[in-house]
Amino acid sequence: MYALVEIKGHQFKAEKGTVLQIDRVAAENGSALEFDTVLLISDDKEVKIGAPFVKGAKVKATISGTARGEKVISYKYKRRKSYHRTVGSRQMYTLIKVEDIVLA
């Protein structure tokens, strides 16, 4: 069984036991999260598609840690003005482990 869930504007395929890397959430490790923006649920027999969300469906997850993404380099340059600047940044992510997919 799997579900397509929308978290902070991004869509993820959630299966029981998988670890998802989502945008940073301000919560502590081990705390429980619950997402009710489920777009699709599929089990072995049938597929339920929401319009826009499946009613009564929830994805339960717990926070398992944080991670940092790859470094992104941005280079600014203005010709003939003797101006150039290099800026780097790394995106912060939260790792969540999907505990259960509930369809009520």
Secondary structure, 3 states (H helix, E strand, C coil): CEEEEEECCEEEEEECCCEEEEECCCCCCCCEEEECCEEEEECCCCEEECCCCCCCEEEEEEEEEEEEEEEEEEEEEECCCCEEEEEEEEEEEEEEEEEEEEEC
